[in-house]
């Protein structure tokens, strides 16, 4: 380098050499692609905990996926959520953060969305003027694609995406609802690279305002039917749909007409228990305990209630029996050891004529009545799990004797009787 500097100095002058050296030193250092994360001050300057638009279900700054078979009601429920966020009211008994909402309808026309909104406002006694500037609805049915890709290509963001992203930032949006993925994503749903890029782009759009993003998605018939078997997943296409979303919900309709919202994935908070809803004619989806809303007489309602109580008592007895043998029913809906999966081969359970969705409904009933509660424990190989345990109130309701504690520390000289109360340590898993 010295030789060439001297040669250049002789030909052009040392001032030229000095200027070139100064310009070379002034070149900016490129930003690292892998951003360093501070470690030493995690206790003195802790990072803020994750925030949620819909408590535990929809975290801020990332994408939540809600899948359902066509016609199940996901668009209506999503619009109900939008109204709740704009009006500052809870949805299905769960807190919703008051914020500005952008509802991007890419499948249904603006007229259809307005019709649904009018129905919600009428039944909830909400003056649309009260929503003010907090609810913004856009019709993107003419140019719905946010992401487009050909074949196995990397894909690119569209002008519609850029307009959506700009609106989020300029309006200070706190919740974005995209209805739905089949219209917004113009790529191959089995191509992981494209799916990840699409989900990442949505996350980047809401990151500046720390907004929550709810992406609605259709599932095909095979996926919907497969979900009837325990352990099925509520999405179709590449697993990147599941892996890229930070939270995932799945909406199903049971044979009894009831809707179930399952929280199938949560990276930033706890997994919530399933929500059981009913949807009366000319009504809106609502929690079952808010009233049936179905056109049946009070006698039929009381008979149904007694039948459910009988099934609940029988279910509690079986769970307690299996619990006494260290065969546990896990709380995870997709677990291979959930109550339906564990008990379905038992003749006494088969006589109850409960399918998977009906079993979830009865389990929800038992939990709300405090007859069942989740219990954390560890398997012999120290892996953490959570299972259902029958409470004292549940044993009384089911006509079971209360568990007796051993009279000695190891229980070897204790009185024989009902199984000892479970603890959160030890126990057999799976």
Buried (B, 14 or more C-beta within 10 A) or exposed (E): EEEEBEEBBEEEEEEEBEEEEEEEEEEEEEEEEEEEEEEEEEEEEEEEEBBBBBBBBBBBBBBBBBBBBBEBBBBBBBBBBBBBBBBEEEBBEBBBBBBBBBBBBBBBEEEBBBEBBEBBBEEEEBEBEEBEEBBBBBBBBEEBBBBBBEEEEEBEBBEBBEBBBEBBBEBEBBBBBBBBBBBBBBBBBEBBBBBBBBBEBBBEBBBEBBBBBBBBBBBBEEBBEBBEEBEBBBBBBBEBBBBBBBBBBBBBBBEEEBBBBBBBBBEBBEBBBBBBBBBBEEEBBBBBEEEBBBEEEEEEEEEBEEEBBEBBBBBBBBBBBBBBEEBBBBBBBBBEBBBBBBBBEEEEBEEBEBBBBBBBBBBBBBBBBEBBBEBEBBBEEEEEBBBBBBBEBBBEBBEBEEBBEBEEEEEEEBEEEBBEEBEEEEBEBE
